[in-house]
């Protein structure tokens, strides 16, 4: 069989790995007949002709394979042309030939990708609208180094991959094809034919949009059409996100914050508010509540609603559940106009094993680690990235940078970092592979996380990276040159679990758990901590925040007010999951809306008002946020009062002249003539009382202004004398600044 005949046979079977060797325009091989021949594989066509410079040349069919060709004997050079095609159904189209165009991609960038040095693969992989040799269309490119061949499936070729086999780029492992005439909105996939003969249909790993589940195709997107209006926000972002800034985060699952009335969910439905509707409803609410940031559970495309977005298939695609990419841009733009930063949950720890996704992408373990002891997550049944593979590192770094640059995201909260750091995470002995030193540390993942943070901070120095890291791994929020991982902040899971454990017990037992309230200050400044009450704490039978509190309804409200007031007084930035701010009774469910009707009740409105005021006070008082990460910003007054289960401390602003003095009572008993030692004599104004009637409290009132008794107490020069309300936290501020240190 001749080479041409073999290629034709491969085209017919959809197994052609070198389509440009036959298709397009080529020199005539016969020495006595110089010229050019144009060939096209059109299995769906009845007739075809070549159009060039106003002339038309009919093409002849070569057998029954679908190959058409026309010869131009007098032509010594290549020339531009188009096809006029009459389909078998009688429809006529005029198209450019994809196989007459030279390669699009820059070889140097492909080499950088293969070395793991390319940080913006979205510039050339995926589907990019472009003008190539004065012709508009789209280039498609995908990494599949072990594939036998890759075909393009699309709505424009009737999902027949034989019509658009892709060009291999030498030894780079990249397959590419420029298709003229492709416009935004085109739907496509890759048909990967493996060495062992499998046919895999894959979504684009670098696709910028995907169909609404359960459909799985990618969508061509024009990334250059949106006109941003947030230049002022971006100019000041570094100031708003510096370590000394007040950062309080409202964590949100977009699909269940609020739903259209009567929506039921389910596959094939659009039962959520859109990005634009959420911009009009959610964001003004976040601004009114006084939050500095909104954190979104992953909006990267995912096939299963119940995964909440944490099983990502589209690392460059905002989920189509809520609209198109420009709709998500509008959401971020509106947030910035309202003074709200947007943090995105991002998941480099694992990905789902759904067929159209990254798993077994080219018939080999390409993105995932090949050893199941390192490549499959035992808790979630998901695949784990091979962090040692340079191209995978390039892919993940590029994804992170893409969200920041293309969608103006202000921070990434990196999910499940602990599962990345430990080779034995959730594994028994014999189920994991030690590193080269015999240890359990995942050296490749550690290296990747450091490189990720180094690159993001070099490219976008005012953007935050936040680690959900649940162990005592050292220096998570320290720079790489100090031996750290390079994150800006780490979730303080220890503080969260200890505090919730105390607050979940009947107050009579809290005196015996007193050390769990004070223990956090032994390590509070070893990392830059964010204090979370997140979605993970209100699901899977853990109960909602208010339902965790013991006692009758009034006790539960008092407990939750105390919990939140204590959170805002404790060093560290703040995060609260949606619904906690007004005391939803039911556990969070991703398939239903929050119980907004609860706000018809005074107690729920009072709790919501407390959170609103906590955000305002936290923002207005430098002592409560300037030194969140510094031991100079905190000083115990009394951390030995276990019998009454009270705590008191001072939060200091930089320079120690401004202070907020805090007293917290973790029992349901009002302590009369409670003495609170203060830094200096004078008047102290009560700026927060979580037990105030406007918040639904008991009304055990403290005067708005107290004069400190000028006698030494607990080593301080003065003290306040008042009744400390039950299950309450109080903030006092001196009327005048203190003396210069």
C-alpha positions, -999 to 999 in steps of 0.1 A, spaced: 0 0 0 14 34 -10 18 61 17 -10 81 1 -33 51 1 -24 44 38 -32 79 48 -65 78 30 -73 46 48 -64 62 81 -86 92 73 -115 69 66 -111 52 100 -105 85 119 -69 73 127 -48 98 107 -18 111 126 -3 131 97 -32 148 78 -10 176 64 11 150 45 -19 145 22 -45 172 27 -42 208 16 -20 221 -12 11 201 -23 35 200 -51 27 175 -78 51 146 -74 55 137 -111 87 152 -125 71 157 -160 40 174 -147 51 202 -123 23 220 -106 1 218 -75 -26 195 -62 -53 204 -37 -69 176 -17 -97 176 8 -113 148 29 -150 155 27 -170 123 35 -202 143 38 -199 160 4 -216 152 -29 -195 177 -50 -166 201 -43 -147 227 -62 -117 250 -56 -123 287 -57 -93 309 -64 -89 345 -77 -124 345 -91 -120 311 -109 -136 278 -100 -120 244 -106 -141 213 -100 -126 186 -78 -128 149 -86 -136 122 -61 -109 97 -55 -128 65 -50 -155 61 -24 -134 73 6 -145 109 6 -112 123 -7 -115 150 -34 -87 166 -54 -80 191 -81 -47 196 -100 -32 229 -111 -4 220 -135 9 254 -142 13 265 -106 48 267 -92 39 282 -58 13 278 -32 -18 300 -35 -48 308 -13 -81 292 -21 -115 282 -7 -139 253 -13 -174 254 -26 -191 222 -13 -224 207 -20 -234 183 8 -252 150 4 -283 168 18 -281 194 -10 -268 223 11 -241 245 -4 -213 261 17 -181 280 9 -153 275 33 -116 279 37 -94 248 38 -79 243 73 -51 223 57 -37 251 36 -25 270 66 9 267 83 12 260 120 0 287 144 18 279 177 51 293 188 76 265 191 95 283 219 64 284 241 56 248 235 91 239 247 87 261 278 55 243 285 72 209 283 99 222 307 72 234 331 83 270 327 52 283 307 28 302 331 2 312 305 -7 282 285 -42 297 278 -24 320 253 -20 291 229 -37 259 241 -74 255 240 -95 273 214 -83 308 206 -101 331 182 -75 347 159 -67 360 125 -42 337 107 -28 348 74 -56 374 71 -83 348 77 -105 348 108 -111 316 127 -99 297 157 -68 277 165 -74 245 186 -45 230 205 -43 202 230 -16 183 249 -18 146 243 17 132 238 9 95 239 -21 96 216 -20 79 182 -38 109 168 -64 136 178 -94 147 158 -115 178 163 -152 171 170 -175 201 166 -210 213 156 -195 226 124 -184 191 112 -214 172 124 -193 157 152 -174 136 127 -138 136 138 -126 123 104 -133 157 89 -107 176 111 -77 155 121 -52 176 139 -15 183 132 11 169 156 38 194 165 68 172 163 79 158 197 61 185 218 31 163 224 8 191 212 -18 187 185 -31 218 167 -54 229 140 -65 263 127 -101 262 115 -112 292 94 -146 307 100 -151 294 136 -168 320 158 -176 324 194 -202 300 206 -189 270 186 -192 238 205 -164 213 203 -145 183 218 -114 164 211 -116 128 198 -84 111 212 -74 79 195 -51 59 217 -22 37 208 -42 6 217 -72 16 196 -95 33 221 -116 62 211 -119 88 238 -141 119 237 -126 147 258 -136 182 268 -108 208 263 -85 209 294 -79 246 286 -114 253 274 -128 287 284 -164 275 287 -184 243 288 -220 232 282 -244 230 310 -243 195 326 -250 168 318 -236 179 284 -198 179 284 -186 198 253 -164 229 254 -174 262 239 -153 287 219 -152 320 238 -139 355 228 -119 366 258 -114 401 245 -149 415 244 -156 426 280 -149 462 290 -138 463 326 -147 493 348 -127 484 379 -94 502 373 -97 522 405 -103 490 425 -72 473 410 -51 504 416 -60 503 454 -62 465 458 -28 462 474 -38 486 501 -71 468 507 -54 434 510 -23 442 530 -17 423 562 -28 454 583 -62 457 565 -95 446 579 -104 415 559 -138 398 567 -150 372 542 -186 361 534 -183 325 520 -210 317 495 -222 288 474 -238 306 444 -263 279 436 -279 279 470 -275 314 485 -309 323 470 -328 306 442 -357 317 420 -390 311 437 -403 276 429 -371 263 414 -365 226 420 -330 219 405 -321 187 386 -302 179 355 -310 199 324 -326 228 344 -315 263 351 -328 267 386 -303 292 399 -298 329 399 -275 340 371 -242 357 376 -259 389 367 -288 384 390 -264 375 418 -245 407 410 -277 426 416 -289 406 447 -259 390 465 -233 417 461 -254 446 475 -262 423 504 -225 416 511 -218 453 509 -247 461 533 -234 435 558 -200 452 557 -179 424 544 -146 433 527 -146 401 505 -169 374 491 -154 340 488 -171 317 462 -171 279 465 -156 268 432 -172 283 401 -148 264 378 -168 239 357 -178 207 374 -202 179 364 -219 171 397 -239 196 416 -234 178 449 -196 182 447 -202 219 453 -176 226 426 -148 208 443 -146 181 416 -134 204 388 -132 195 351 -129 230 337 -98 246 352 -102 276 328 -140 277 326 -165 294 349 -195 271 353 -222 276 328 -248 270 355 -250 307 361 -242 321 327 -214 329 302 -178 339 310 -186 376 304 -215 373 329 -190 362 355 -168 391 346 -198 414 352 -202 398 386 -166 405 396 -167 440 381 -198 448 401 -182 435 433 -153 458 427 -176 488 421 -191 480 455 -158 478 472 -158 440 476 -129 417 468 -136 384 452 -118 352 465 -122 320 445 -119 285 458 -94 267 436 -88 230 436 -54 217 425 -55 188 450 -75 164 429 -100 160 400 -129 137 391 -126 106 371 -155 115 347 -146 103 312 -147 137 294 -123 152 319 -86 149 325 -85 113 336 -65 89 314 -65 118 289 -45 103 260 -48 67 270 -22 71 297 -19 86 332 -12 120 318 -24 145 344 -27 120 373 0 101 390 3 66 375 7 48 408 -27 44 425 -11 47 459 -2 83 448 -28 89 421 -61 81 436 -76 99 466 -90 72 490 -116 96 506 -131 111 474 -124 85 447 -108 113 427 -75 115 408 -45 132 422 -23 154 399 13 143 392 30 174 406 64 162 395 54 164 358 65 197 343 35 201 320 11 195 349 28 222 369 25 245 339 -12 236 336 -20 243 372 0 275 375 -15 288 343 -50 280 356 -44 300 388 -30 330 369 -58 328 343 -85 334 369 -66 364 383 -57 380 350 -88 372 329 -114 375 357 -97 400 380 -100 376 409 -85 391 441 -75 359 458 -74 321 456 -83 299 485 -64 267 478 -85 237 488 -73 206 506 -36 216 509 -30 190 536 -40 162 512 -13 175 488 15 177 514 13 142 529 19 110 509 1 90 537 -29 113 538 -60 91 547 -39 60 539 -30 31 561 5 15 563 14 -2 530 -10 21 510 14 48 504 49 53 489 76 71 509 96 98 493 133 94 483 143 102 519 119 76 533 95 103 546 58 110 541 62 145 527 51 149 491 82 167 478 68 173 444 37 189 458 57 210 482 79 222 453 48 230 432 30 250 460 61 271 466 65 277 428 28 285 425 30 312 452 63 326 440 49 330 405 16 345 415 32 370 439 58 380 412 31 384 385 3 398 408 19 409 441 -14 424 455 -34 392 451 -40 369 481 -33 331 483 -50 313 512 -44 277 523 -69 254 537 -44 234 556 -57 214 585 -25 201 601 5 216 620 26 218 588 51 246 596 54 279 578 25 276 555 22 314 553 59 321 553 78 329 521 96 301 503 130 316 510 123 311 547 114 274 541 77 282 539 50 274 513 45 311 504 8 315 511 -5 349 524 -28 333 550 -38 299 564 -71 288 578 -69 284 615 -87 250 617 -74 243 652 -89 275 667 -122 267 648 -125 231 661 -115 240 697 -139 270 699 -168 251 684 -161 222 708 -164 245 738 -194 264 725 -212 231 717 -211 220 753 -235 228 780 -220 259 798 -217 240 830 -189 219 814 -170 248 798 -149 255 829 -133 221 823 -126 230 787 -111 265 795 -77 256 781 -93 250 747 -102 287 747 -68 299 757 -46 274 738 -49 293 704 -28 321 717 2 298 721 4 296 683 -17 325 670 12 343 655 32 314 640 12 318 608 -9 345 593 -43 331 602 -78 335 590 -105 323 614 -131 303 595 -166 292 603 -169 276 569 -193 254 549 -176 223 560 -188 229 596 -225 230 587 -230 198 566 -229 161 570 -248 160 602 -226 186 619 -256 209 622 -258 246 615 -239 270 638 -269 280 658 -281 244 662 -246 235 676 -253 258 705 -268 241 736 -300 250 755 -333 265 745 -337 289 715 -327 320 735 -296 302 748 -287 292 713 -290 328 700 -269 341 729 -243 314 723 -240 322 686 -238 360 693 -210 352 718 -192 329 693 -192 355 665 -183 384 688 -154 363 701 -143 355 665 -141 392 656 -121 400 688 -96 372 684 -64 379 663 -68 368 627 -89 377 596 -125 365 596 -147 342 575 -183 331 579 -204 308 556 -237 322 543 -267 317 566 -246 318 598 -251 356 599 -288 353 606 -289 319 623 -303 293 598 -316 263 618 -312 237 591 -279 223 579 -267 237 546 -279 218 515 -266 227 481 -299 219 464 -320 244 483 -320 281 492 -312 296 525 -342 301 549 -346 338 543 -381 338 558 -364 336 592 -356 373 589 -393 379 597 -383 371 633 -367 398 656 -342 373 669 -328 364 635 -328 401 624 -310 410 656 -283 384 650 -279 397 614 -276 433 628 -249 421 652 -228 407 623 -233 439 604 -221 459 634 -192 435 640 -180 441 604 -183 479 609 -165 480 642 -138 456 629 -133 479 599 -133 511 619 -111 501 648 -74 498 639 -68 479 671 -90 450 659 -72 445 626 -39 463 622 -19 437 642 -39 406 634 -7 388 626 16 403 653 20 394 690 23 431 696 -14 433 688 -27 411 716 -23 410 754 -40 389 780 -57 406 809 -71 375 825 -68 340 811 -71 322 844 -107 327 853 -118 291 846 -143 290 875 -164 318 860 -153 309 825 -145 344 814 -117 358 792 -104 393 790 -77 408 768 -65 439 749 -63 443 712 -37 469 703 -32 490 672 3 498 659 21 520 684 1 509 714 -18 541 717 -52 528 705 -68 498 721 -100 478 724 -105 460 756 -125 428 754 -144 408 781 -162 375 772 -185 355 795 -190 318 784 -216 310 810 -253 319 813 -247 337 845 -245 375 847 -214 383 868 -221 414 889 -193 438 898 -171 422 872 -137 439 873 -120 444 839 -85 457 842 -77 484 816 -45 498 802 -49 534 816 -73 555 837 -101 575 821 -134 570 804 -141 539 783 -169 537 758 -188 505 752 -187 500 715 -202 465 713 -224 444 736 -235 411 720 -263 409 747 -278 442 737 -316 442 731 -312 453 695 -294 420 689 -320 400 707 -301 400 740 -314 399 776 -310 436 783 -285 432 811 -272 466 801 -239 482 806 -237 520 805 -225 534 773 -195 551 790 -177 539 821 -151 557 842 -122 535 852 -115 531 889 -80 544 894 -68 515 914 -43 489 904 -59 456 894 -42 425 878 -11 446 872 -30 474 855 -34 510 868 -72 510 866 -103 488 861 -139 490 850 -167 477 873 -199 465 857 -222 436 853 -209 412 827 -240 398 808 -245 361 803 -230 344 773 -219 377 759 -188 395 747 -182 433 753 -158 456 735 -146 488 753 -126 516 737 -107 544 757 -121 578 751 -86 592 747 -54 575 733 -29 562 757 4 577 766 32 575 741 52 543 748 
